Amino acid sequence: MEGEENRMDLVLTTAAVSENDQLAYWCEAMAGTRVPMAVTPRGDGPFAGRITIGRVGYLRVATVEADAYRVGRTASHIARSAEQFVGIGVQVSGRTALAQGGRRADAGPGDLYVYDTAHPYILEHPERFSVRIVHMPRRALGLSDAELRRVTGTAIGTGQGCGAVLMPFLTTLVDSTDSYSPTAAGRLAASVIELFATLVAETAPDAGAEEETSRGHLVARIRDHIDRNLGDPALAPEGIAKAHHISVRYLHRLFEDEGITVGRLVQRRRLEECARELGRGGRAAPTVSSVAQRWGFVNPAHFSRVFRGAYGISPREWRSVRAAWNGDGSGPFVVPDRRSLRQLPRLP
C-alpha cells in the first residue's frame, strides 16, 4: 500500500449532459465509480450534481455536491465488490441520515458519520447537500467487526475529542489531493488510520463487554491468518481452526456474527487480491493463470467462473478495463457522456 501514488482527480458533473439525461447520468456515476450501490434521486425534475474523486496514498477520497437522493447498499452489491472500506463522511451542508446495523444517525453541517461497506447500509440526503468522503481500506485498519460496530452507523460530533481533530484534518486532505508527494501521501493516509483507531478506542466498552472484545480479537487473528495464507490451496476451515486451537464448529459460530462463512471469506479475499494484482497491468504483468495460482486457485477455469460471478466480467476483461483507467495522466478528467461513463471501472 505504501507504494501507491496519487492519481489524477476524476470529475463527474450533470452539467456535461442534457437536462433529460441528468438523473440517469448521476445514478450511473454514483453506482459506477464508487462501491456498487443503488441510487434513487428524490423527484423526477431537473437534477444537479457533481462528484470529484481522487486518492491520497491508499485512501479513496471524494467531494459530492448534489440535489436530494438516496443510496442503498445491499448484500448483492457487497458480493460484487473487489474490496471493502470504512467510510467517513464530513458533512459540509445539508443533512444526511445514515442507517446501518440497526442503528440510525442524523448528521448536520460540521458532523462526521461512519459506515462500513462490508455490511448493508442506507444513506438519505433529503435536501441539497455537500459532503467530503474518505474511504479507508478495511484491510489497513486492523480492527475487528466488533470494534468497528462501535462507530459505524453513527454520527460523531466535532466539538471535542477525536472528532475535533479528524474534521479539519480530513477537510484539508480531501481538498488538496494534488499537493502531496507519494511519500507524504502514504504518511498522511497512515495518520488517518491512526486517528480513526483512536476514535474507535474512545468508544471502548466497559468490563461487561470483555467477552465480546475477546471474541473480536480472536476473529481479527483468524482474519490475519487467512490473509497470510491465501496462497495455500489447502487453506480451509479445518486447518484454520486447528491453527487457533478451536473446534471447526466454534470457528463457524464466530463468523456467524461477521455475516460471512469462513469458506466464502477465503474465496472473497483471494478474489480481492487477484483483482488488485490484475489491475496493476504493465508490460511485465503476469498471466491470469499465474495470478490465480499465486492466490490459491488451482483450476484456472474455476477461477474464471468465480471471478466473473463476483465482478460480472472475466479476469482478462477486468485487466483491460483497469489498465485503461490506471493510465498516466495529469489534471482532472471530466467524463462527457454516459457512453464513456459505462467504460469506467468501479474505484475500490
BELTA-V289810 format. One line per field, one symbol per residue. phi: phi as a letter, one per 20 degrees, with the letter a starting at -180 (. if undefined). psi: psi as a letter, one per 20 degrees, with the letter a starting at -180 (. if undefined). A space follows every 10 residues. Layout:
BEGIN
phi = ???
psi = ???
END
This chain:
BEGIN
phi = .fefdfdgfd ddbffecfgf efffffgfff feddfgaddc fencegccbb cddbbcmeee cbcdcaffac dcddfffffe efbdcddddd febmccddcb lndccdddgn edccbdffcg bcdddfbgbc bdccddggfe emdfgfffff dfmcdcfdeb mfgfefgfff gffffcfeed fgffffffff ffgfffffgf ffdgfegfdf ffffffffff ffffffffcg fefegbgfff fffdlcefff gffgeffemb fffffgffff ffffffffff mnfefffgff fgffdneedg ffgffffffe dncfgffggf fffffeffrb nfddfebfff gfefffef
psi = hhiqrqqqqp pppiiirqhh igggggghgg hiibqprppo qorjaqppqp pppaqocjpp qqppprrprp ppprhhghhj phqqqpqppo pgraqppppp kjqpqppapi qqqpqoiiqq rpppnirqrp qpppppphhi hkqrggghih hqkqqpqkhr bhhhggghgh ggghilhjiq rgggghhggh hggggghhgg hhkqrahijh ghggghhggg hggggghikh iohjorhghg gghjlrqhgh ghggihiijq rgghgggghg hghgggghih brhkprrghh gghhkjohoh ggghghghhg iirrhhgggg hhhhhjrqrq rqopohrhgh hhipqqo.
END
